[in-house]
Amino acid sequence: MTGLPLWRRALAEFLGTGLLVTVVVGSGIAAQRLSTDIGLQLLENSLATALGLGVLIVLLAPVSGAHFNPVVSVADTLLGRRAGTGLSAGDLVVYLPAQILGGIGGAVLANAMFATPTAISTTDRATAATFLAEIVATAGLVLLIMGLSRTGRPAPVIATAVGAYIGAAYWFTSSTAFANPAVTIGRIFTDTFAGIAPASVLPFLVAQLLGAGAAIALTGVLFPRPRRFSNDPLDNSRVP
């Protein structure tokens, strides 16, 4: 991946990941305050997240590829080595902390907008079922992004598909589809509807890495040769 300066791409990843977590946490707080039914709260949270994620991808894809997710960046680096596409190892080292710091900042921002103290979450989420759910959710997300990008689909199509997948995965996985290490770490810092206790984070991260590994293997089999299109959100080499 060449073209725009690395600092601009890292800033886009910081902002995109941060705003994604702001959407997740902020809509969770709003849902908790506006509704008493747990199912309705989850519906409100999932709709806001799906829509917000799609908007952020369309906005920032031309700058950084709109990864907003460490496992997506790792997959892009590993799958792009043979074809000479995707992130370089040096870029990856910059993307990962930008995404994680953005995720933490996003949670703090959401807390502040709702006058909620920033505090470590006490919501335990790690069980055998949620561990499996995170593997499935992450594998599906990474496979979707890699498959669409490697077949040259335009950013609006990818944004719509990814938003729809996350919106659905809120409901068909018991973990509500975190599927993102940066989002998982960021959500430690809000003791609200969207929070996750530190003790649950490591199992979620391990599951996400396993899911990403499965998706990388499947991508290599199903989509072995990337098609280079200028509107590919994981290829900004032709963006001025």
C-alpha positions in Angstrom: 0.0 0.0 0.0 1.6 3.2 -1.1 0.3 6.7 -2.0 -0.8 8.8 1.0 1.7 9.5 3.8 1.6 7.0 6.7 0.8 9.7 9.3 -2.4 10.6 7.4 -3.4 7.0 7.1 -2.6 6.3 10.8 -4.7 9.4 11.8 -7.6 8.1 9.7 -7.3 4.7 11.5 -7.2 6.4 14.9 -10.3 8.6 14.1 -12.2 5.8 12.4 -11.7 3.3 15.2 -12.3 5.9 17.8 -15.6 7.0 16.3 -16.7 3.4 15.8 -16.3 2.8 19.5 -18.0 6.1 20.2 -21.0 4.9 18.2 -21.0 1.5 20.0 -20.7 2.9 23.5 -22.7 6.0 23.0 -25.7 4.2 21.4 -25.5 1.6 24.2 -25.7 4.3 26.8 -28.6 6.0 25.0 -30.4 2.7 24.6 -30.0 1.9 28.2 -31.5 5.2 29.2 -34.3 5.3 26.7 -35.5 1.7 26.9 -36.1 -0.8 29.8 -36.4 -3.9 27.6 -33.0 -5.7 27.0 -33.9 -6.8 23.5 -34.9 -3.3 22.5 -31.7 -2.0 23.9 -29.7 -4.4 21.8 -31.7 -3.6 18.7 -31.0 0.1 19.1 -27.4 -0.5 19.8 -27.0 -2.8 16.8 -28.7 -0.5 14.3 -26.6 2.5 15.3 -23.4 0.4 15.1 -24.3 -1.0 11.7 -25.1 2.4 10.2 -22.2 4.2 11.9 -19.7 1.6 10.7 -20.9 1.9 7.1 -20.6 5.7 7.2 -17.1 5.5 8.6 -15.9 3.0 5.9 -17.2 5.2 3.1 -15.7 8.3 4.6 -12.2 7.0 5.4 -11.6 4.1 3.0 -9.9 6.4 0.4 -7.4 7.5 3.1 -6.4 4.4 5.1 -8.4 1.5 3.7 -10.8 1.9 6.7 -9.6 -1.2 8.6 -10.5 0.1 12.1 -9.5 -3.4 13.3 -6.1 -4.9 14.1 -7.1 -8.4 12.8 -8.2 -6.8 9.4 -4.8 -5.0 9.2 -2.9 -8.2 10.0 -4.9 -10.2 7.4 -4.2 -7.5 4.8 -0.5 -7.6 5.5 -0.2 -11.4 5.5 -2.4 -11.9 2.4 -0.8 -9.1 0.5 2.8 -10.4 0.9 2.7 -12.7 -2.2 0.8 -10.3 -4.4 2.6 -7.1 -3.3 -0.6 -5.5 -2.1 -1.9 -4.4 1.3 0.0 -3.0 4.3 3.7 -3.4 4.7 5.0 -4.7 8.0 6.2 -1.2 8.9 2.8 0.3 8.2 1.2 -2.5 10.3 3.3 -1.5 13.3 1.9 2.0 13.1 -1.7 1.0 12.3 -2.1 -1.3 15.4 -1.4 1.3 18.1 -3.4 3.9 16.3 -6.4 1.6 16.3 -6.1 0.6 19.9 -5.6 4.2 21.1 -8.5 5.3 19.0 -10.7 2.6 20.6 -9.8 3.8 24.1 -10.4 7.4 23.1 -13.7 6.6 21.6 -15.0 5.1 24.8 -13.8 8.0 26.8 -15.5 10.4 24.4 -18.8 8.5 24.5 -18.8 8.5 28.3 -18.1 12.3 28.3 -21.0 13.0 25.9 -23.4 11.3 28.2 -21.9 12.7 31.4 -20.9 9.2 32.4 -17.7 8.7 34.4 -15.0 6.8 32.6 -14.6 3.6 34.6 -13.3 0.1 34.1 -16.2 -2.2 33.1 -17.5 -4.8 35.5 -19.5 -6.8 32.8 -18.1 -10.3 32.6 -18.7 -11.7 29.1 -16.3 -14.6 28.7 -17.9 -18.1 28.5 -17.3 -21.1 26.4 -20.2 -20.0 24.2 -19.0 -16.4 23.7 -15.5 -17.7 23.0 -16.9 -19.8 20.1 -19.1 -16.9 19.0 -16.1 -14.6 18.8 -14.3 -17.0 16.6 -17.3 -17.3 14.3 -18.0 -13.5 14.3 -14.4 -12.6 13.6 -13.9 -15.2 10.9 -17.0 -14.1 9.1 -16.0 -10.4 9.3 -12.5 -10.8 8.1 -13.4 -13.2 5.3 -16.1 -10.8 4.1 -13.8 -7.8 4.0 -10.9 -9.7 2.4 -13.1 -11.5 -0.1 -14.9 -8.3 -1.2 -11.7 -6.3 -1.4 -9.8 -8.9 -3.3 -12.5 -9.1 -5.9 -12.5 -5.4 -6.5 -15.8 -4.4 -4.9 -16.2 -0.6 -4.5 -16.1 1.0 -1.1 -19.9 1.6 -0.8 -20.6 -2.1 -1.5 -18.1 -3.1 1.2 -19.4 -0.5 3.6 -23.0 -1.8 3.2 -22.0 -5.5 3.5 -19.8 -5.0 6.5 -22.4 -2.8 8.3 -25.1 -5.4 7.5 -22.9 -8.3 8.7 -22.1 -6.6 12.1 -25.8 -5.7 12.5 -26.8 -9.3 12.0 -23.9 -10.7 14.0 -25.1 -8.7 17.1 -28.0 -11.1 17.1 -26.8 -14.5 15.8 -23.7 -14.6 18.1 -23.9 -14.9 21.9 -21.0 -12.5 22.2 -22.8 -9.7 20.2 -19.8 -9.8 17.8 -17.1 -7.7 19.1 -14.9 -9.2 16.4 -12.2 -6.5 16.8 -9.4 -6.3 19.3 -9.2 -2.5 19.3 -13.0 -2.2 20.0 -12.7 -4.9 22.7 -9.9 -3.1 24.5 -11.7 0.3 24.1 -14.8 -1.1 25.7 -13.0 -1.9 28.9 -13.2 1.8 29.7 -16.9 2.1 30.0 -18.9 0.5 32.8 -22.1 0.7 30.8 -24.3 -1.4 28.4 -21.4 -1.9 26.0 -18.6 -2.5 28.5 -16.5 -5.6 29.0 -14.6 -6.5 32.1 -10.8 -6.8 31.8 -11.0 -10.5 32.9 -13.1 -11.3 29.8 -10.8 -9.4 27.4 -8.0 -12.0 26.9 -10.4 -14.9 26.0 -12.1 -12.5 23.5 -8.7 -11.5 22.0 -7.6 -15.1 21.6 -10.9 -16.0 20.0 -10.6 -13.1 17.6 -7.1 -14.1 16.6 -8.3 -17.7 16.0 -11.2 -16.4 13.9 -8.9 -14.2 11.9 -6.5 -17.1 11.2 -9.4 -19.2 9.9 -10.5 -16.3 7.7 -7.0 -15.8 6.3 -6.8 -19.5 5.4 -10.2 -19.4 3.7 -9.4 -16.2 1.8 -6.3 -17.8 0.4 -8.3 -20.7 -0.9 -11.4 -18.9 -2.1 -9.8 -15.6 -3.3 -6.2 -16.4 -4.1 -5.5 -13.6 -6.5 -6.5 -10.0 -5.7 -7.9 -7.8 -8.5 -6.4 -4.3 -8.4 -9.1 -1.7 -8.6 -8.7 2.0 -7.7 -11.9 2.0 -5.7 -10.8 -1.0 -3.5 -10.9 0.3 0.1 -7.9 -1.8 1.0 -5.8 -0.3 -1.8 -5.4 3.4 -1.8 -2.3 3.4 -4.0 -4.1 5.4 -6.7 -5.7 7.9 -4.4 -4.2 11.4 -5.0 
